[in-house]
Amino acid sequence: MSSIAFLKAAYIVAWAAYLAYLMRILLRMKKVETEMKDLERGK
C-alpha cells in the first residue's frame, strides 16, 4: 500500500471513531434527560 492509501484509511478510521463518540454522548444525554423527567415526576 502506498502512503496515500494509509492516510485515507487513517482518515476513515478517525471519522468513524469521532462519529461513534458523538453518538455515545448523544445517547447518554437522552438517558439523562429521561432520568431528569422521572425525577421531576417524583418517581
mmJSON file of the N, C-alpha and C atoms, coordinates in Angstrom:
{"data_MODEL":{"atom_site":{
"group_PDB":["ATOM","ATOM","ATOM","ATOM","ATOM","ATOM","ATOM","ATOM","ATOM","ATOM","ATOM","ATOM","ATOM","ATOM","ATOM","ATOM","ATOM","ATOM","ATOM","ATOM","ATOM","ATOM","ATOM","ATOM","ATOM","ATOM","ATOM","ATOM","ATOM","ATOM","ATOM","ATOM","ATOM","ATOM","ATOM","ATOM","ATOM","ATOM","ATOM","ATOM","ATOM","ATOM","ATOM","ATOM","ATOM","ATOM","ATOM","ATOM","ATOM","ATOM","ATOM","ATOM","ATOM","ATOM","ATOM","ATOM","ATOM","ATOM","ATOM","ATOM","ATOM","ATOM","ATOM","ATOM","ATOM","ATOM","ATOM","ATOM","ATOM","ATOM","ATOM","ATOM","ATOM","ATOM","ATOM","ATOM","ATOM","ATOM","ATOM","ATOM","ATOM","ATOM","ATOM","ATOM","ATOM","ATOM","ATOM","ATOM","ATOM","ATOM","ATOM","ATOM","ATOM","ATOM","ATOM","ATOM","ATOM","ATOM","ATOM","ATOM","ATOM","ATOM","ATOM","ATOM","ATOM","ATOM","ATOM","ATOM","ATOM","ATOM","ATOM","ATOM","ATOM","ATOM","ATOM","ATOM","ATOM","ATOM","ATOM","ATOM","ATOM","ATOM","ATOM","ATOM","ATOM","ATOM","ATOM","ATOM","ATOM"],
"id":[1,2,3,4,5,6,7,8,9,10,11,12,13,14,15,16,17,18,19,20,21,22,23,24,25,26,27,28,29,30,31,32,33,34,35,36,37,38,39,40,41,42,43,44,45,46,47,48,49,50,51,52,53,54,55,56,57,58,59,60,61,62,63,64,65,66,67,68,69,70,71,72,73,74,75,76,77,78,79,80,81,82,83,84,85,86,87,88,89,90,91,92,93,94,95,96,97,98,99,100,101,102,103,104,105,106,107,108,109,110,111,112,113,114,115,116,117,118,119,120,121,122,123,124,125,126,127,128,129],
"type_symbol":["N","C","C","N","C","C","N","C","C","N","C","C","N","C","C","N","C","C","N","C","C","N","C","C","N","C","C","N","C","C","N","C","C","N","C","C","N","C","C","N","C","C","N","C","C","N","C","C","N","C","C","N","C","C","N","C","C","N","C","C","N","C","C","N","C","C","N","C","C","N","C","C","N","C","C","N","C","C","N","C","C","N","C","C","N","C","C","N","C","C","N","C","C","N","C","C","N","C","C","N","C","C","N","C","C","N","C","C","N","C","C","N","C","C","N","C","C","N","C","C","N","C","C","N","C","C","N","C","C"],
"label_atom_id":["N","CA","C","N","CA","C","N","CA","C","N","CA","C","N","CA","C","N","CA","C","N","CA","C","N","CA","C","N","CA","C","N","CA","C","N","CA","C","N","CA","C","N","CA","C","N","CA","C","N","CA","C","N","CA","C","N","CA","C","N","CA","C","N","CA","C","N","CA","C","N","CA","C","N","CA","C","N","CA","C","N","CA","C","N","CA","C","N","CA","C","N","CA","C","N","CA","C","N","CA","C","N","CA","C","N","CA","C","N","CA","C","N","CA","C","N","CA","C","N","CA","C","N","CA","C","N","CA","C","N","CA","C","N","CA","C","N","CA","C","N","CA","C","N","CA","C","N","CA","C"],
"label_alt_id":[null,null,null,null,null,null,null,null,null,null,null,null,null,null,null,null,null,null,null,null,null,null,null,null,null,null,null,null,null,null,null,null,null,null,null,null,null,null,null,null,null,null,null,null,null,null,null,null,null,null,null,null,null,null,null,null,null,null,null,null,null,null,null,null,null,null,null,null,null,null,null,null,null,null,null,null,null,null,null,null,null,null,null,null,null,null,null,null,null,null,null,null,null,null,null,null,null,null,null,null,null,null,null,null,null,null,null,null,null,null,null,null,null,null,null,null,null,null,null,null,null,null,null,null,null,null,null,null,null],
"label_comp_id":["MET","MET","MET","SER","SER","SER","SER","SER","SER","ILE","ILE","ILE","ALA","ALA","ALA","PHE","PHE","PHE","LEU","LEU","LEU","LYS","LYS","LYS","ALA","ALA","ALA","ALA","ALA","ALA","TYR","TYR","TYR","ILE","ILE","ILE","VAL","VAL","VAL","ALA","ALA","ALA","TRP","TRP","TRP","ALA","ALA","ALA","ALA","ALA","ALA","TYR","TYR","TYR","LEU","LEU","LEU","ALA","ALA","ALA","TYR","TYR","TYR","LEU","LEU","LEU","MET","MET","MET","ARG","ARG","ARG","ILE","ILE","ILE","LEU","LEU","LEU","LEU","LEU","LEU","ARG","ARG","ARG","MET","MET","MET","LYS","LYS","LYS","LYS","LYS","LYS","VAL","VAL","VAL","GLU","GLU","GLU","THR","THR","THR","GLU","GLU","GLU","MET","MET","MET","LYS","LYS","LYS","ASP","ASP","ASP","LEU","LEU","LEU","GLU","GLU","GLU","ARG","ARG","ARG","GLY","GLY","GLY","LYS","LYS","LYS"],
"label_asym_id":["A","A","A","A","A","A","A","A","A","A","A","A","A","A","A","A","A","A","A","A","A","A","A","A","A","A","A","A","A","A","A","A","A","A","A","A","A","A","A","A","A","A","A","A","A","A","A","A","A","A","A","A","A","A","A","A","A","A","A","A","A","A","A","A","A","A","A","A","A","A","A","A","A","A","A","A","A","A","A","A","A","A","A","A","A","A","A","A","A","A","A","A","A","A","A","A","A","A","A","A","A","A","A","A","A","A","A","A","A","A","A","A","A","A","A","A","A","A","A","A","A","A","A","A","A","A","A","A","A"],
"label_entity_id":["1","1","1","1","1","1","1","1","1","1","1","1","1","1","1","1","1","1","1","1","1","1","1","1","1","1","1","1","1","1","1","1","1","1","1","1","1","1","1","1","1","1","1","1","1","1","1","1","1","1","1","1","1","1","1","1","1","1","1","1","1","1","1","1","1","1","1","1","1","1","1","1","1","1","1","1","1","1","1","1","1","1","1","1","1","1","1","1","1","1","1","1","1","1","1","1","1","1","1","1","1","1","1","1","1","1","1","1","1","1","1","1","1","1","1","1","1","1","1","1","1","1","1","1","1","1","1","1","1"],
"label_seq_id":[1,1,1,2,2,2,3,3,3,4,4,4,5,5,5,6,6,6,7,7,7,8,8,8,9,9,9,10,10,10,11,11,11,12,12,12,13,13,13,14,14,14,15,15,15,16,16,16,17,17,17,18,18,18,19,19,19,20,20,20,21,21,21,22,22,22,23,23,23,24,24,24,25,25,25,26,26,26,27,27,27,28,28,28,29,29,29,30,30,30,31,31,31,32,32,32,33,33,33,34,34,34,35,35,35,36,36,36,37,37,37,38,38,38,39,39,39,40,40,40,41,41,41,42,42,42,43,43,43],
"pdbx_PDB_ins_code":[null,null,null,null,null,null,null,null,null,null,null,null,null,null,null,null,null,null,null,null,null,null,null,null,null,null,null,null,null,null,null,null,null,null,null,null,null,null,null,null,null,null,null,null,null,null,null,null,null,null,null,null,null,null,null,null,null,null,null,null,null,null,null,null,null,null,null,null,null,null,null,null,null,null,null,null,null,null,null,null,null,null,null,null,null,null,null,null,null,null,null,null,null,null,null,null,null,null,null,null,null,null,null,null,null,null,null,null,null,null,null,null,null,null,null,null,null,null,null,null,null,null,null,null,null,null,null,null,null],
"Cartn_x":[0.845,0.0,0.88,0.386,1.142,0.81,1.579,1.352,0.013,-0.439,-1.735,-2.87,-2.749,-3.769,-3.836,-2.671,-2.657,-3.281,-3.003,-3.563,-5.09,-5.592,-7.046,-7.674,-7.031,-7.551,-7.574,-6.536,-6.481,-7.555,-7.807,-8.837,-10.219,-10.482,-11.768,-11.927,-10.876,-10.928,-11.14,-10.475,-10.629,-12.056,-12.652,-14.031,-15.006,-14.76,-15.633,-15.579,-14.391,-14.245,-14.941,-14.788,-15.439,-16.955,-17.511,-18.964,-19.482,-18.74,-19.135,-19.137,-18.131,-18.047,-19.203,-19.52,-20.623,-21.952,-22.175,-23.405,-23.512,-22.386,-22.374,-22.765,-22.236,-22.577,-24.055,-24.57,-25.978,-26.899,-26.545,-27.364,-27.334,-26.188,-26.101,-26.919,-26.885,-27.676,-29.16,-29.6,-31.0,-31.384,-30.488,-30.748,-30.86,-29.976,-30.016,-31.296,-31.698,-32.94,-34.141,-34.174,-35.256,-35.241,-34.068,-33.965,-34.394,-34.064,-34.491,-36.011,-36.654,-38.122,-38.738,-38.145,-38.638,-38.528,-37.41,-37.222,-38.206,-38.494,-39.453,-40.852,-41.194,-42.494,-42.589,-41.448,-41.444,-41.333,-40.792,-40.624,-39.433],
"Cartn_y":[-1.198,0.0,1.247,2.24,3.489,4.311,5.349,6.194,6.931,7.229,7.898,6.96,5.691,4.72,4.614,4.598,4.574,5.84,6.964,8.233,8.229,7.721,7.636,6.697,5.565,4.608,5.222,5.925,6.575,7.653,8.369,9.404,8.79,7.674,6.994,6.463,5.869,5.345,6.479,7.601,8.737,9.262,9.387,9.868,8.864,7.588,6.564,6.632,6.809,6.923,8.181,9.291,10.54,10.398,9.79,9.617,8.671,7.618,6.697,7.412,8.238,9.006,9.988,10.649,11.605,10.908,9.756,9.012,8.562,8.164,7.747,8.907,10.082,11.258,11.592,11.554,11.883,10.892,9.604,8.612,8.821,9.183,9.468,10.693,11.712,12.916,12.585,11.727,11.333,10.57,9.703,8.949,9.887,10.852,11.81,12.629,13.016,13.772,12.971,11.685,10.813,10.683,10.529,10.414,11.706,12.85,14.122,14.242,13.83,13.869,12.951,11.77,10.836,11.443,12.119,12.748,13.882,14.644,15.74,15.213,14.026,13.409,12.817,12.632,12.106,10.602,9.966,8.509,8.128],
"Cartn_z":[0.0,0.0,0.0,-0.68,-0.699,0.542,0.753,1.929,1.838,0.632,0.457,0.887,0.573,0.969,2.494,3.159,4.616,5.181,4.574,5.028,4.9,3.779,3.584,4.604,4.843,5.815,7.219,7.581,8.892,9.008,7.938,7.911,8.143,7.481,7.639,9.061,9.598,10.965,11.965,11.761,12.674,12.651,11.476,11.383,11.987,11.79,12.375,13.9,14.451,15.904,16.413,15.688,16.084,16.077,15.048,14.955,16.038,16.334,17.397,18.742,18.995,20.237,20.338,19.24,19.222,19.5,18.895,19.129,20.589,21.153,22.562,23.468,23.206,24.008,23.854,22.635,22.41,23.115,23.092,23.783,25.294,25.825,27.258,27.626,26.795,27.056,27.072,26.157,26.106,27.371,27.836,29.059,30.262,30.355,31.461,31.403,30.216,30.045,30.546,30.214,30.672,32.193,32.775,34.222,34.907,34.326,34.903,34.896,33.817,33.745,34.791,34.987,36.004,37.407,37.663,38.978,39.192,38.14,38.27,38.56,38.042,38.283,39.676,40.334,41.685,41.775,40.762,40.785,41.623],
"occupancy":[1.0,1.0,1.0,1.0,1.0,1.0,1.0,1.0,1.0,1.0,1.0,1.0,1.0,1.0,1.0,1.0,1.0,1.0,1.0,1.0,1.0,1.0,1.0,1.0,1.0,1.0,1.0,1.0,1.0,1.0,1.0,1.0,1.0,1.0,1.0,1.0,1.0,1.0,1.0,1.0,1.0,1.0,1.0,1.0,1.0,1.0,1.0,1.0,1.0,1.0,1.0,1.0,1.0,1.0,1.0,1.0,1.0,1.0,1.0,1.0,1.0,1.0,1.0,1.0,1.0,1.0,1.0,1.0,1.0,1.0,1.0,1.0,1.0,1.0,1.0,1.0,1.0,1.0,1.0,1.0,1.0,1.0,1.0,1.0,1.0,1.0,1.0,1.0,1.0,1.0,1.0,1.0,1.0,1.0,1.0,1.0,1.0,1.0,1.0,1.0,1.0,1.0,1.0,1.0,1.0,1.0,1.0,1.0,1.0,1.0,1.0,1.0,1.0,1.0,1.0,1.0,1.0,1.0,1.0,1.0,1.0,1.0,1.0,1.0,1.0,1.0,1.0,1.0,1.0],
"B_iso_or_equiv":[0.0,0.0,0.0,0.0,0.0,0.0,0.0,0.0,0.0,0.0,0.0,0.0,0.0,0.0,0.0,0.0,0.0,0.0,0.0,0.0,0.0,0.0,0.0,0.0,0.0,0.0,0.0,0.0,0.0,0.0,0.0,0.0,0.0,0.0,0.0,0.0,0.0,0.0,0.0,0.0,0.0,0.0,0.0,0.0,0.0,0.0,0.0,0.0,0.0,0.0,0.0,0.0,0.0,0.0,0.0,0.0,0.0,0.0,0.0,0.0,0.0,0.0,0.0,0.0,0.0,0.0,0.0,0.0,0.0,0.0,0.0,0.0,0.0,0.0,0.0,0.0,0.0,0.0,0.0,0.0,0.0,0.0,0.0,0.0,0.0,0.0,0.0,0.0,0.0,0.0,0.0,0.0,0.0,0.0,0.0,0.0,0.0,0.0,0.0,0.0,0.0,0.0,0.0,0.0,0.0,0.0,0.0,0.0,0.0,0.0,0.0,0.0,0.0,0.0,0.0,0.0,0.0,0.0,0.0,0.0,0.0,0.0,0.0,0.0,0.0,0.0,0.0,0.0,0.0],
"pdbx_formal_charge":[null,null,null,null,null,null,null,null,null,null,null,null,null,null,null,null,null,null,null,null,null,null,null,null,null,null,null,null,null,null,null,null,null,null,null,null,null,null,null,null,null,null,null,null,null,null,null,null,null,null,null,null,null,null,null,null,null,null,null,null,null,null,null,null,null,null,null,null,null,null,null,null,null,null,null,null,null,null,null,null,null,null,null,null,null,null,null,null,null,null,null,null,null,null,null,null,null,null,null,null,null,null,null,null,null,null,null,null,null,null,null,null,null,null,null,null,null,null,null,null,null,null,null,null,null,null,null,null,null],
"auth_seq_id":[1,1,1,2,2,2,3,3,3,4,4,4,5,5,5,6,6,6,7,7,7,8,8,8,9,9,9,10,10,10,11,11,11,12,12,12,13,13,13,14,14,14,15,15,15,16,16,16,17,17,17,18,18,18,19,19,19,20,20,20,21,21,21,22,22,22,23,23,23,24,24,24,25,25,25,26,26,26,27,27,27,28,28,28,29,29,29,30,30,30,31,31,31,32,32,32,33,33,33,34,34,34,35,35,35,36,36,36,37,37,37,38,38,38,39,39,39,40,40,40,41,41,41,42,42,42,43,43,43],
"auth_comp_id":["MET","MET","MET","SER","SER","SER","SER","SER","SER","ILE","ILE","ILE","ALA","ALA","ALA","PHE","PHE","PHE","LEU","LEU","LEU","LYS","LYS","LYS","ALA","ALA","ALA","ALA","ALA","ALA","TYR","TYR","TYR","ILE","ILE","ILE","VAL","VAL","VAL","ALA","ALA","ALA","TRP","TRP","TRP","ALA","ALA","ALA","ALA","ALA","ALA","TYR","TYR","TYR","LEU","LEU","LEU","ALA","ALA","ALA","TYR","TYR","TYR","LEU","LEU","LEU","MET","MET","MET","ARG","ARG","ARG","ILE","ILE","ILE","LEU","LEU","LEU","LEU","LEU","LEU","ARG","ARG","ARG","MET","MET","MET","LYS","LYS","LYS","LYS","LYS","LYS","VAL","VAL","VAL","GLU","GLU","GLU","THR","THR","THR","GLU","GLU","GLU","MET","MET","MET","LYS","LYS","LYS","ASP","ASP","ASP","LEU","LEU","LEU","GLU","GLU","GLU","ARG","ARG","ARG","GLY","GLY","GLY","LYS","LYS","LYS"],
"auth_asym_id":["A","A","A","A","A","A","A","A","A","A","A","A","A","A","A","A","A","A","A","A","A","A","A","A","A","A","A","A","A","A","A","A","A","A","A","A","A","A","A","A","A","A","A","A","A","A","A","A","A","A","A","A","A","A","A","A","A","A","A","A","A","A","A","A","A","A","A","A","A","A","A","A","A","A","A","A","A","A","A","A","A","A","A","A","A","A","A","A","A","A","A","A","A","A","A","A","A","A","A","A","A","A","A","A","A","A","A","A","A","A","A","A","A","A","A","A","A","A","A","A","A","A","A","A","A","A","A","A","A"],
"auth_atom_id":["N","CA","C","N","CA","C","N","CA","C","N","CA","C","N","CA","C","N","CA","C","N","CA","C","N","CA","C","N","CA","C","N","CA","C","N","CA","C","N","CA","C","N","CA","C","N","CA","C","N","CA","C","N","CA","C","N","CA","C","N","CA","C","N","CA","C","N","CA","C","N","CA","C","N","CA","C","N","CA","C","N","CA","C","N","CA","C","N","CA","C","N","CA","C","N","CA","C","N","CA","C","N","CA","C","N","CA","C","N","CA","C","N","CA","C","N","CA","C","N","CA","C","N","CA","C","N","CA","C","N","CA","C","N","CA","C","N","CA","C","N","CA","C","N","CA","C","N","CA","C"],
"pdbx_PDB_model_num":[1,1,1,1,1,1,1,1,1,1,1,1,1,1,1,1,1,1,1,1,1,1,1,1,1,1,1,1,1,1,1,1,1,1,1,1,1,1,1,1,1,1,1,1,1,1,1,1,1,1,1,1,1,1,1,1,1,1,1,1,1,1,1,1,1,1,1,1,1,1,1,1,1,1,1,1,1,1,1,1,1,1,1,1,1,1,1,1,1,1,1,1,1,1,1,1,1,1,1,1,1,1,1,1,1,1,1,1,1,1,1,1,1,1,1,1,1,1,1,1,1,1,1,1,1,1,1,1,1]
}}}
